[in-house]
Amino acid sequence: MNFVVPKLEVLDLSNTNVDDDETLYVISKNCSGILELRLINCDWVIEKGVKDVVENCKQQRQIVLRGSHISDEIRELAMDASFSSVLKLI
């Protein structure tokens, strides 16, 4: 994917298939101004992708995750002090 959207503030990927590292990595690199990322009912969101968004989108305020397939790694990440203020598991 070749796109840059630095002023995008909210991205709702709810009910989509975000199941690889690459998707969230590309978003984190090309949508650097994102404030909120919604991943509701996205099966198999991967820890590395979530870390990429938190680390590369410095203005990020909230990543909302809700769904039945949240991995143990994502749950542990939500408890980590450097991620807990941004990552919301519902």
N, CA, C and O atoms as a GROMACS GRO file, in nm:
protein
  360
    1MET      N    1   0.084  -0.117   0.000
    1MET     CA    2   0.000   0.000   0.000
    1MET      C    3   0.088   0.124   0.000
    1MET      O    4   0.188   0.131   0.071
    2ASN      N    5   0.050   0.219  -0.080
    2ASN     CA    6   0.128   0.341  -0.091
    2ASN      C    7   0.036   0.461  -0.072
    2ASN      O    8  -0.024   0.509  -0.168
    3PHE      N    9   0.025   0.508   0.050
    3PHE     CA   10  -0.060   0.622   0.080
    3PHE      C   11  -0.006   0.692   0.204
    3PHE      O   12   0.061   0.630   0.287
    4VAL      N   13  -0.035   0.820   0.216
    4VAL     CA   14   0.001   0.896   0.335
    4VAL      C   15  -0.118   0.984   0.371
    4VAL      O   16  -0.164   1.062   0.289
    5VAL      N   17  -0.166   0.970   0.494
    5VAL     CA   18  -0.281   1.047   0.540
    5VAL      C   19  -0.246   1.101   0.680
    5VAL      O   20  -0.299   1.053   0.780
    6PRO      N   21  -0.158   1.202   0.687
    6PRO     CA   22  -0.110   1.248   0.817
    6PRO      C   23  -0.215   1.319   0.902
    6PRO      O   24  -0.198   1.332   1.023
    7LYS      N   25  -0.324   1.366   0.841
    7LYS     CA   26  -0.425   1.440   0.917
    7LYS      C   27  -0.545   1.355   0.957
    7LYS      O   28  -0.637   1.405   1.021
    8LEU      N   29  -0.544   1.229   0.920
    8LEU     CA   30  -0.652   1.139   0.962
    8LEU      C   31  -0.646   1.124   1.114
    8LEU      O   32  -0.542   1.089   1.169
    9GLU      N   33  -0.758   1.150   1.182
    9GLU     CA   34  -0.759   1.146   1.328
    9GLU      C   35  -0.829   1.024   1.386
    9GLU      O   36  -0.788   0.974   1.491
   10VAL      N   37  -0.933   0.976   1.320
   10VAL     CA   38  -1.007   0.860   1.370
   10VAL      C   39  -1.019   0.758   1.257
   10VAL      O   40  -1.058   0.791   1.145
   11LEU      N   41  -0.983   0.635   1.287
   11LEU     CA   42  -0.995   0.527   1.190
   11LEU      C   43  -1.071   0.413   1.256
   11LEU      O   44  -1.028   0.358   1.358
   12ASP      N   45  -1.183   0.378   1.198
   12ASP     CA   46  -1.268   0.271   1.251
   12ASP      C   47  -1.258   0.150   1.158
   12ASP      O   48  -1.315   0.150   1.049
   13LEU      N   49  -1.186   0.050   1.203
   13LEU     CA   50  -1.172  -0.075   1.127
   13LEU      C   51  -1.259  -0.186   1.186
   13LEU      O   52  -1.234  -0.304   1.162
   14SER      N   53  -1.358  -0.148   1.262
   14SER     CA   54  -1.445  -0.245   1.327
   14SER      C   55  -1.508  -0.340   1.225
   14SER      O   56  -1.543  -0.301   1.114
   15ASN      N   57  -1.521  -0.465   1.267
   15ASN     CA   58  -1.583  -0.570   1.185
   15ASN      C   59  -1.507  -0.598   1.057
   15ASN      O   60  -1.566  -0.640   0.957
   16THR      N   61  -1.376  -0.576   1.059
   16THR     CA   62  -1.293  -0.611   0.944
   16THR      C   63  -1.192  -0.718   0.988
   16THR      O   64  -1.182  -0.749   1.106
   17ASN      N   65  -1.120  -0.772   0.893
   17ASN     CA   66  -1.024  -0.878   0.921
   17ASN      C   67  -0.884  -0.818   0.930
   17ASN      O   68  -0.814  -0.807   0.829
   18VAL      N   69  -0.844  -0.780   1.049
   18VAL     CA   70  -0.710  -0.727   1.074
   18VAL      C   71  -0.633  -0.838   1.143
   18VAL      O   72  -0.633  -0.847   1.266
   19ASP      N   73  -0.568  -0.923   1.065
   19ASP     CA   74  -0.509  -1.043   1.124
   19ASP      C   75  -0.362  -1.061   1.091
   19ASP      O   76  -0.309  -1.172   1.098
   20ASP      N   77  -0.294  -0.952   1.054
   20ASP     CA   78  -0.152  -0.964   1.029
   20ASP      C   79  -0.079  -0.840   1.081
   20ASP      O   80  -0.140  -0.737   1.107
   21ASP      N   81   0.052  -0.852   1.095
   21ASP     CA   82   0.132  -0.740   1.143
   21ASP      C   83   0.134  -0.625   1.043
   21ASP      O   84   0.136  -0.508   1.082
   22GLU      N   85   0.133  -0.657   0.918
   22GLU     CA   86   0.154  -0.557   0.812
   22GLU      C   87   0.045  -0.450   0.808
   22GLU      O   88   0.076  -0.332   0.788
   23THR      N   89  -0.080  -0.487   0.826
   23THR     CA   90  -0.190  -0.391   0.816
   23THR      C   91  -0.173  -0.276   0.914
   23THR      O   92  -0.176  -0.160   0.874
   24LEU      N   93  -0.156  -0.307   1.042
   24LEU     CA   94  -0.144  -0.202   1.142
   24LEU      C   95  -0.010  -0.130   1.131
   24LEU      O   96   0.000  -0.011   1.163
   25TYR      N   97   0.094  -0.199   1.086
   25TYR     CA   98   0.223  -0.133   1.065
   25TYR      C   99   0.211  -0.025   0.957
   25TYR      O  100   0.258   0.087   0.977
   26VAL      N  101   0.150  -0.058   0.845
   26VAL     CA  102   0.133   0.039   0.736
   26VAL      C  103   0.049   0.157   0.782
   26VAL      O  104   0.080   0.272   0.752
   27ILE      N  105  -0.057   0.129   0.856
   27ILE     CA  106  -0.140   0.238   0.910
   27ILE      C  107  -0.056   0.325   1.003
   27ILE      O  108  -0.064   0.448   0.996
   28SER      N  109   0.023   0.264   1.088
   28SER     CA  110   0.103   0.341   1.184
   28SER      C  111   0.206   0.430   1.116
   28SER      O  112   0.237   0.538   1.165
   29LYS      N  113   0.259   0.387   1.004
   29LYS     CA  114   0.360   0.464   0.932
   29LYS      C  115   0.299   0.574   0.845
   29LYS      O  116   0.361   0.678   0.824
   30ASN      N  117   0.178   0.551   0.794
   30ASN     CA  118   0.120   0.644   0.696
   30ASN      C  119   0.008   0.732   0.751
   30ASN      O  120  -0.036   0.825   0.685
   31CYS      N  121  -0.036   0.703   0.870
   31CYS     CA  122  -0.142   0.783   0.934
   31CYS      C  123  -0.090   0.830   1.070
   31CYS      O  124  -0.150   0.800   1.174
   32SER      N  125   0.018   0.903   1.069
   32SER     CA  126   0.089   0.939   1.192
   32SER      C  127   0.010   1.029   1.286
   32SER      O  128   0.042   1.036   1.404
   33GLY      N  129  -0.091   1.098   1.236
   33GLY     CA  130  -0.170   1.188   1.320
   33GLY      C  131  -0.292   1.125   1.383
   33GLY      O  132  -0.372   1.194   1.445
   34ILE      N  133  -0.306   0.995   1.368
   34ILE     CA  134  -0.426   0.928   1.418
   34ILE      C  135  -0.437   0.941   1.570
   34ILE      O  136  -0.339   0.922   1.642
   35LEU      N  137  -0.556   0.975   1.616
   35LEU     CA  138  -0.582   0.992   1.758
   35LEU      C  139  -0.656   0.872   1.816
   35LEU      O  140  -0.635   0.835   1.932
   36GLU      N  141  -0.742   0.812   1.736
   36GLU     CA  142  -0.822   0.699   1.784
   36GLU      C  143  -0.832   0.593   1.676
   36GLU      O  144  -0.864   0.622   1.561
   37LEU      N  145  -0.806   0.469   1.715
   37LEU     CA  146  -0.818   0.355   1.626
   37LEU      C  147  -0.917   0.258   1.690
   37LEU      O  148  -0.898   0.214   1.803
   38ARG      N  149  -1.023   0.226   1.617
   38ARG     CA  150  -1.125   0.134   1.668
   38ARG      C  151  -1.111   0.000   1.599
   38ARG      O  152  -1.116  -0.010   1.476
   39LEU      N  153  -1.093  -0.102   1.678
   39LEU     CA  154  -1.079  -0.239   1.628
   39LEU      C  155  -1.181  -0.328   1.699
   39LEU      O  156  -1.145  -0.423   1.768
   40ILE      N  157  -1.307  -0.295   1.682
   40ILE     CA  158  -1.415  -0.368   1.749
   40ILE      C  159  -1.459  -0.485   1.662
   40ILE      O  160  -1.488  -0.469   1.543
   41ASN      N  161  -1.462  -0.602   1.722
   41ASN     CA  162  -1.498  -0.726   1.651
   41ASN      C  163  -1.404  -0.756   1.535
   41ASN      O  164  -1.447  -0.810   1.433
   42CYS      N  165  -1.279  -0.722   1.551
   42CYS     CA  166  -1.176  -0.759   1.454
   42CYS      C  167  -1.107  -0.884   1.508
   42CYS      O  168  -1.036  -0.878   1.608
   43ASP      N  169  -1.128  -0.994   1.442
   43ASP     CA  170  -1.071  -1.119   1.489
   43ASP      C  171  -0.919  -1.120   1.475
   43ASP      O  172  -0.864  -1.076   1.373
   44TRP      N  173  -0.854  -1.169   1.577
   44TRP     CA  174  -0.712  -1.200   1.575
   44TRP      C  175  -0.621  -1.079   1.553
   44TRP      O  176  -0.526  -1.087   1.475
   45VAL      N  177  -0.650  -0.969   1.619
   45VAL     CA  178  -0.557  -0.856   1.616
   45VAL      C  179  -0.428  -0.901   1.683
   45VAL      O  180  -0.431  -0.966   1.788
   46ILE      N  181  -0.315  -0.867   1.623
   46ILE     CA  182  -0.185  -0.916   1.668
   46ILE      C  183  -0.113  -0.809   1.751
   46ILE      O  184  -0.118  -0.690   1.720
   47GLU      N  185  -0.048  -0.854   1.857
   47GLU     CA  186   0.022  -0.765   1.950
   47GLU      C  187   0.120  -0.672   1.880
   47GLU      O  188   0.123  -0.552   1.910
   48LYS      N  189   0.199  -0.723   1.788
   48LYS     CA  190   0.299  -0.640   1.720
   48LYS      C  191   0.234  -0.523   1.648
   48LYS      O  192   0.286  -0.412   1.650
   49GLY      N  193   0.122  -0.546   1.584
   49GLY     CA  194   0.052  -0.439   1.513
   49GLY      C  195   0.004  -0.330   1.607
   49GLY      O  196   0.014  -0.211   1.575
   50VAL      N  197  -0.046  -0.370   1.724
   50VAL     CA  198  -0.091  -0.272   1.823
   50VAL      C  199   0.028  -0.192   1.874
   50VAL      O  200   0.019  -0.070   1.889
   51LYS      N  201   0.140  -0.259   1.901
   51LYS     CA  202   0.261  -0.190   1.945
   51LYS      C  203   0.307  -0.089   1.840
   51LYS      O  204   0.346   0.022   1.874
   52ASP      N  205   0.303  -0.128   1.713
   52ASP     CA  206   0.344  -0.037   1.605
   52ASP      C  207   0.262   0.091   1.608
   52ASP      O  208   0.317   0.200   1.594
   53VAL      N  209   0.132   0.078   1.626
   53VAL     CA  210   0.046   0.197   1.628
   53VAL      C  211   0.079   0.285   1.747
   53VAL      O  212   0.091   0.407   1.733
   54VAL      N  213   0.095   0.226   1.864
   54VAL     CA  214   0.126   0.305   1.984
   54VAL      C  215   0.262   0.374   1.969
   54VAL      O  216   0.276   0.491   2.005
   55GLU      N  217   0.360   0.303   1.917
   55GLU     CA  218   0.495   0.358   1.907
   55GLU      C  219   0.511   0.459   1.793
   55GLU      O  220   0.588   0.554   1.807
   56ASN      N  221   0.441   0.441   1.683
   56ASN     CA  222   0.460   0.527   1.566
   56ASN      C  223   0.361   0.642   1.556
   56ASN      O  224   0.388   0.741   1.488
   57CYS      N  225   0.250   0.631   1.622
   57CYS     CA  226   0.149   0.738   1.620
   57CYS      C  227   0.157   0.810   1.755
   57CYS      O  228   0.082   0.778   1.848
   58LYS      N  229   0.245   0.905   1.764
   58LYS     CA  230   0.277   0.970   1.892
   58LYS      C  231   0.160   1.044   1.953
   58LYS      O  232   0.156   1.064   2.075
   59GLN      N  233   0.064   1.086   1.871
   59GLN     CA  234  -0.052   1.159   1.923
   59GLN      C  235  -0.166   1.066   1.964
   59GLN      O  236  -0.268   1.111   2.016
   60GLN      N  237  -0.147   0.939   1.942
   60GLN     CA  238  -0.251   0.839   1.969
   60GLN      C  239  -0.305   0.853   2.110
   60GLN      O  240  -0.229   0.856   2.207
   61ARG      N  241  -0.435   0.863   2.122
   61ARG     CA  242  -0.499   0.874   2.253
   61ARG      C  243  -0.570   0.745   2.293
   61ARG      O  244  -0.578   0.712   2.411
   62GLN      N  245  -0.620   0.673   2.192
   62GLN     CA  246  -0.701   0.557   2.228
   62GLN      C  247  -0.703   0.454   2.116
   62GLN      O  248  -0.724   0.488   1.999
   63ILE      N  249  -0.682   0.330   2.152
   63ILE     CA  250  -0.706   0.215   2.065
   63ILE      C  251  -0.814   0.133   2.135
   63ILE      O  252  -0.793   0.085   2.247
   64VAL      N  253  -0.926   0.118   2.070
   64VAL     CA  254  -1.039   0.046   2.131
   64VAL      C  255  -1.045  -0.094   2.070
   64VAL      O  256  -1.061  -0.109   1.949
   65LEU      N  257  -1.033  -0.194   2.155
   65LEU     CA  258  -1.041  -0.334   2.113
   65LEU      C  259  -1.158  -0.399   2.185
   65LEU      O  260  -1.168  -0.393   2.308
   66ARG      N  261  -1.244  -0.461   2.109
   66ARG     CA  262  -1.352  -0.540   2.169
   66ARG      C  263  -1.379  -0.657   2.075
   66ARG      O  264  -1.388  -0.638   1.954
   67GLY      N  265  -1.391  -0.772   2.130
   67GLY     CA  266  -1.418  -0.890   2.048
   67GLY      C  267  -1.378  -1.016   2.121
   67GLY      O  268  -1.314  -1.011   2.226
   68SER      N  269  -1.416  -1.126   2.066
   68SER     CA  270  -1.396  -1.252   2.136
   68SER      C  271  -1.258  -1.312   2.116
   68SER      O  272  -1.223  -1.408   2.184
   69HIS      N  273  -1.178  -1.257   2.026
   69HIS     CA  274  -1.048  -1.318   1.996
   69HIS      C  275  -0.931  -1.227   2.032
   69HIS      O  276  -0.835  -1.216   1.957
   70ILE      N  277  -0.940  -1.160   2.147
   70ILE     CA  278  -0.829  -1.078   2.192
   70ILE      C  279  -0.728  -1.171   2.258
   70ILE      O  280  -0.761  -1.241   2.354
   71SER      N  281  -0.607  -1.173   2.207
   71SER     CA  282  -0.507  -1.267   2.255
   71SER      C  283  -0.460  -1.234   2.396
   71SER      O  284  -0.479  -1.122   2.444
   72ASP      N  285  -0.400  -1.331   2.461
   72ASP     CA  286  -0.342  -1.309   2.594
   72ASP      C  287  -0.232  -1.204   2.587
   72ASP      O  288  -0.215  -1.125   2.680
   73GLU      N  289  -0.157  -1.202   2.476
   73GLU     CA  290  -0.050  -1.103   2.459
   73GLU      C  291  -0.106  -0.961   2.457
   73GLU      O  292  -0.047  -0.870   2.514
   74ILE      N  293  -0.220  -0.943   2.391
   74ILE     CA  294  -0.284  -0.810   2.387
   74ILE      C  295  -0.332  -0.773   2.527
   74ILE      O  296  -0.318  -0.658   2.569
   75ARG      N  297  -0.388  -0.868   2.599
   75ARG     CA  298  -0.434  -0.841   2.736
   75ARG      C  299  -0.316  -0.800   2.825
   75ARG      O  300  -0.329  -0.708   2.906
   76GLU      N  301  -0.203  -0.868   2.811
   76GLU     CA  302  -0.083  -0.832   2.888
   76GLU      C  303  -0.033  -0.694   2.849
   76GLU      O  304   0.010  -0.617   2.935
   77LEU      N  305  -0.038  -0.664   2.722
   77LEU     CA  306   0.005  -0.533   2.673
   77LEU      C  307  -0.081  -0.422   2.733
   77LEU      O  308  -0.030  -0.315   2.766
   78ALA      N  309  -0.209  -0.447   2.749
   78ALA     CA  310  -0.300  -0.348   2.806
   78ALA      C  311  -0.266  -0.318   2.951
   78ALA      O  312  -0.299  -0.210   3.002
   79MET      N  313  -0.201  -0.411   3.018
   79MET     CA  314  -0.163  -0.389   3.158
   79MET      C  315  -0.026  -0.323   3.172
   79MET      O  316   0.009  -0.275   3.280
   80ASP      N  317   0.051  -0.321   3.064
   80ASP     CA  318   0.183  -0.257   3.065
   80ASP      C  319   0.166  -0.106   3.082
   80ASP      O  320   0.082  -0.045   3.016
   81ALA      N  321   0.243  -0.047   3.170
   81ALA     CA  322   0.228   0.096   3.202
   81ALA      C  323   0.241   0.186   3.080
   81ALA      O  324   0.173   0.288   3.072
   82SER      N  325   0.328   0.151   2.986
   82SER     CA  326   0.348   0.238   2.870
   82SER      C  327   0.235   0.229   2.768
   82SER      O  328   0.226   0.312   2.678
   83PHE      N  329   0.149   0.129   2.780
   83PHE     CA  330   0.039   0.112   2.686
   83PHE      C  331  -0.099   0.130   2.751
   83PHE      O  332  -0.197   0.155   2.681
   84SER      N  333  -0.107   0.117   2.882
   84SER     CA  334  -0.237   0.113   2.949
   84SER      C  335  -0.320   0.239   2.933
   84SER      O  336  -0.443   0.233   2.935
   85SER      N  337  -0.256   0.354   2.916
   85SER     CA  338  -0.333   0.477   2.902
   85SER      C  339  -0.396   0.489   2.763
   85SER      O  340  -0.490   0.566   2.745
   86VAL      N  341  -0.346   0.415   2.667
   86VAL     CA  342  -0.394   0.423   2.529
   86VAL      C  343  -0.484   0.306   2.492
   86VAL      O  344  -0.586   0.324   2.426
   87LEU      N  345  -0.448   0.188   2.534
   87LEU     CA  346  -0.515   0.065   2.491
   87LEU      C  347  -0.635   0.035   2.580
   87LEU      O  348  -0.619   0.015   2.701
   88LYS      N  349  -0.754   0.030   2.521
   88LYS     CA  350  -0.877   0.004   2.595
   88LYS      C  351  -0.938  -0.127   2.546
   88LYS      O  352  -0.976  -0.140   2.430
   89LEU      N  353  -0.948  -0.223   2.636
   89LEU     CA  354  -1.013  -0.350   2.606
   89LEU      C  355  -1.153  -0.345   2.663
   89LEU      O  356  -1.172  -0.322   2.782
   90ILE      N  357  -1.251  -0.365   2.577
   90ILE     CA  358  -1.390  -0.357   2.620
   90ILE      C  359  -1.453  -0.495   2.612
   90ILE      O  360  -1.570  -0.512   2.643
   0.00000   0.00000   0.00000
